[in-house]
Amino acid sequence: MPTAQEKRELLFNVHNSVELPTKEFEEDWWPLISNAWSCNSGPKPTPIGAPLGYIRNYSCRLSKQTTPKSKETTPVNKRRARPVRAACDCQAAIKITHITGTGTSIVERYNDAPAVHTHSLADVDKIKRPAVIKNLIGKEVLKSSNPQETIATIRQLAEDSGLGEAAAFVTRAELNNSRRKQRQNELAPLVGDVCVDDEVQAATEFLSSHGYQHLSFGGAHVGALTGVVPIFRVNSDTNTDNSSSTTAASNRINEPSQGFVFARPQQLAKLATHGWLTLIGSVESTNRYDWKLFTLYVRDRLGCWDSGAHFFLNEVTSSIVAQALRLVRQLAPSWRPRYMLTDRTSTVTAGIETAFPRAAQGTSQQPEDQGQCEILFSTTHTAQIWNRNIIDPQVRRRMAQALHCRTRLGYEYMVKKATSGCGDPTIKQYILDNCVNGMEQWALWARQESPFLLQVVSLSALDDYHREVKRLSPIIYGLVGACQAILEVDDSRMILSLKAPSATYTDNHSSNIYDDIPSALLTHIQHFPYTIQLLLIDEAHAMTTRIAKGKRAPSMRHPRCGCDFFNKYSLPCRHVLHTALFGDAATRSPKEPAFLDDTDWMRLQNLFTNKEVGMDIYRTRRTFEKYAGMERSAEEAGAAEVRRLEMEELVEKLKREYRDLAERGDEKGTEALVEGSNSNNADNAMSMPINIYLVKNK
C-alpha cells in the first residue's frame, strides 16, 4: 500500500497510467494532489467505440507563458505591492477518464505531453495547498483561537499522515480565510432567498420548528399559511404633496402588502395576563428586505420585561399596523390592553385606533371591554421633540418642569410661565398648538391614577430589546436570520424571568456594598422579589447619603411620603427609612402605632410575593396603609381619591404663589400667605400640612 507522499509522486509525474476505482480515486488520491493540476476543459464524452464515460484534461498549475507587468502610466507610489509569479514553461498535462460502466478512473499523460514537471512538488505547495490540507485547516481552526497553536497542530497531524512537506507552508492568512469561509457558510441560510414569498415561508417554518405560533397576510403563500385575506395599500395612508410621489403611490396601489405575526405560547399567556399596559415600538435595519420589526412588550408580576408578540411588516401604514394587531388578538383572544404606550408616530397611533375602535375616545367606564384601549405617549420621545423645536433653553427647562407636574393646575401654570417668558413668537405658538392639546396622553399629571403608569413612562426597556436584536441581526440577514436573532434574545429574556423568583441582589454585586446599610434593614429587603430588592437597595444607599450630608430625619407620623419614589411604588423611600431607623421615637405618642415595624415589612413582603398579584398590584392605586381604621366602600374610596387630588391641586397652587412671591423678594406677601393658610379653614384637615410643606420647600 503506497504512502500519501508516494501517491502524490505517482500523480505528479505520470510516467505510466494509473487505474483506480472512482470512489477511491476521488476520496483518497485526488485530494492529495489537487493543488498541482488545473482543469482546462469541462467534462467531454468518451469517443465513439470507447467505454461510456467522460474525460477531463488538466495542465500544470504553474504553467504560465508570460510575467505580468504593471502599467507604465500608473505612478510608482500608487502601484499595489503584490507578489508577481514569474513565467514557467512547464508543459506537463494529464487526462483523467471516468468510466461509468465499471466505476473506474484512469489517469494518463495527455497526448505527447512530458511526464516530468520542470519544477518540484514543493514549488506547487508554496503557491497552493492540496485539498486534504485545506480540510485539515477547516477542522482545526474551530478548535483554537491561537494561530500559532493551530498551525503547530496542523503540521504535526500532517507529519503523522506523511504530508509534512505539504503542510510546511500553512500561514495565518489561510486560517483567517478558512474561518471567514465557514462563517459565510453558516450565514448562508440566514441571509435568505431572493424571492420574498419563499423567504416568508422559510421564516414561518423556522418559527414553527422552534415552538412559535404565527399568522401571515399578503403574499403568494397566504392561502397555504393562514388563509387570511390579503390587504392592499390605501391612498389615505400616503400623506404627501409631491405630485410625482402621489403618482407613484397610485401606480403601486394594487401591490399587496405583506407581514406576519409570531409569538410563543408563553409570551401570549403573558400578553393576555399582564398586557394591561403594553409597550409597542419598531426597529429598522434588521434584514436585507427592509421589513420593520414591531414588538409588543409587557412586564410580568415579578417586574421582568418580556416580549408578548412580534410582527414584521414590509411597509408601515395605519391599515397594515391595524391588521397586524388584529392578528395578535387572534393568537391571544383574552388580551385586553387598557393602555398602549408608544412613541409619537402618527401611523402607529392611527393603527391602534383602528384596531381598537374606542381607543380614540379614551373613555374609562368599562375598562374590561375587549375593544377599550387608551393611547399613551412616551415622555422621552415628547422631551426629544421639544428639544428639537424649543430652542430657548429657559423655555425648554420650564416645559420640562411642566412635563413632570403632578396636577393639571401646576402644568397649566408652568406652560403659562414658559409662554409669557418666551420672546420668540414661533416657539410660543408651537407651545400653544402642540403642548396643550392632547396632554393627557403624555403629561405625568394625567397618570396619577395608577402607579404603574408612573413607573413606565418611556420605551427604554423596549429600546434595549431592539438594540440587542439589531446587534445579532445585521442588515445582510434575511427574515430567517432576523427571526434567529429574535429567538436568541427571547431565550435570554426568558432565562432572566425564570431566575427572578430565586435571585437576590448579592448574585450580581459584591457584598462590600452592604457595609453602609444596617443589617436589620438588609434582612427585610432580602425577602422581596429581585426587582423590588433593586429599588429598596437604591433607596437605602440614598438614605446613607442623606446621613453623610448631615441631614436630619424627617418628622413623619406615618410611613407615607410625597416624593416621586413613594408616589410610584408605594414602598418605603429614603425619607421613610431615615425616619424609621434614626427618627426621634421619644416624640411619638404611646397610642400611635409603631413606625414601620416588623409586621409592616411582613405585610409588604406577602403583598409582592403573592403568585397571583406581585407587581400587578400597581395597576390601580393600592397603597399599603394600616392606619385607615376602617374599610371603605367603592364610592367612598372614589370620593376619597377625588379629595386627595383636590388637596394636591391646592398644595400646588399655594406652592406656585409662594414661589412667585419669593422670586420677587416680597417677604410680607410670603408671610401673609403662610399666616393665611393657617388661619383660613382652621377646622379643615387639609389646611394643617400646608404650612409644613411650604416651609420645607422654602
Secondary structure, 3 states (H helix, E strand, C coil): CCCHHHHHHHHHCCCCCEEEEHHHHHHHHHHHHCCCEEECCCCEECCCCCCCEEEEEEEECCCECCCCCCCCCCCHHHCCCCCCCCCECCCCEEEEEEECCCCEEEEEECCCCCCCCCCCHHHHHHHCCCHHHHHHHHHHCCCCCCHHHHHHHHHHHHHHCCCCCCCCCCCHHHHHHHHHHHHHHHHHHHHCCCCHHHHHHHHHHHHHHCCCEEEEECCCCHHHHCCCCCCECCHHHCCCCCHHHHHHHHHCCCCECCEEEEECHHHHHHHHHHCCEEEEEEECCCCCCCCEEEEEEEECCCCCEEEEEEEEECCCCHHHHHHHHHHHHHHCCCCCCCEEEECCCHHHHHHHHHHCCCCCCCCCCCCCCCCCCEEEECHHHHHHHHHHHCCCHHHHHHHHHHHCCCCHHHHHHHHHHHHHCCCCHHHHHHHHHHCCCCHHHCCHHHHCCCHHHHHCCCCHHHHHHHHHHHHHCCCCCCHHHHHHHHHHHHHHHHHHHHHCCCCCHHHCCCHHHHCCCCHHHHHHHCCCCHHHHHHHHHHHHHHHHHHHCCCCCCCCCCCCCCCHHHHHHCCCCHHHHHHHHHCCHHHCCCCCCCCCCHHHHHHHHHHHHCCCCHHHHHHCCCCCCCCCCCCCCHHHHHHHHHHHHHHHHHHHHHHHHHHHHHHHCCHHHHHHHHHHHHHCCCCCHHHHHHHHHHHHCC
